[in-house]
Amino acid sequence: MKLGIVKGNIVSTRKNGNLKGLKLLIVSLLNEELKDTDKSVVCVDTVNAGEGDVVIICSSSSARMTELTKNVATDYSIVGIVDLVSVNNEFIYKKSN
């Protein structure tokens, strides 16, 4: 699994049948200090994430193991929205309401 931050939405009027009805988001990957890595991926959103959310991403075959993504052509799925991150007993991220 990886961490990322949602940067935006993708709207596609034509897509493969297995992708119909699924929300696609642009996610910038983060390193262990939650700094942007300048690498972005397109993810199927399975948890109703939004722009600015720090999210947990599954990749490869794991991305196709959720109820929404079984038999879907995707390499990345958002499987969680992060509320808090701590490293060495120090909080480095806390979601604001």
N, C-alpha and C positions, 0 to 999 in steps of 0.2 A: 504494500500500500504506500501511497504517497500523499503529501499535503499540497494543496494549491489554493489559489484565491480566484474567485469567479470574477472575470473581467467583463463579460457581456453575453448576449444571446445570439443565437443563429436562427434565422428564419429561412426555411426552405420549402418552397411550394411543391417541389417535386423531389421525392426521395423513395428509396427502396421500400417495398411493402412492409417489411419488418420494422422499419423506423417510423412509420406513420403514427402520429399521435404522441410521439416521444419528444420531450423538450431537450434541445441541444444547447450547451453552454460552452463558451470559451473560457478555459481555466489556465492561469499562469502557474507553473510549478514552483514550489518553494523549497528552500533547503532546510536543514535542521534548526537553523536560527530564524526561520520564517522570513528569510530574505528572498526576493524574486530571483529566479535563475535565468530569466530571459528566454525560457522555453515555454511554449504554450501548446495545449492540446484541446481537442474537441471532445466533450464528454456527454454521455447520455445522463440526464438528471433523474435519479430515482427517489430523491428526498425533498423535492421542491425547494432547492437552493436558489439564492438570488445574488445579484451583483454585490460584490464586496464581502460575501461570506467566505470564510476559510473552510475548506472542505477536505474530506478524506476521499481519495480516489483509488479504485482498483483498476488494474490494467491486465491486458492479455486475456487468457481464458477466464480468469476470475471476474472480469468485467461482465461476463455473460452468465453469471450465476445468481442474479437477483430475479425476483418474480417478473419484473418488467423487461429484463434483457435476455431472457432465455431465447436462444435461436435468433438473436439480433446481431447484425453486422456492426460490432463496435469493439474498439480496443481499450476504451476508457469509460468507466461509469463512476458517477458520484454516489457514494454509499453512506455518507455522513456529513453533518454540519458540525464543525468544531465549536465548542463553548469555551474551552480553557486548555491552555498548554503550559506545562511547567517542566523545567529542566533543572536538575540539582536543587530541588526545593525552591526554585525561583520561578515566578510566573512570568512568561514571556509573551503570553497572549490571553486576553479575556474579551469575549464577545460583548459588545455594548448593545443595550436594548434599543 
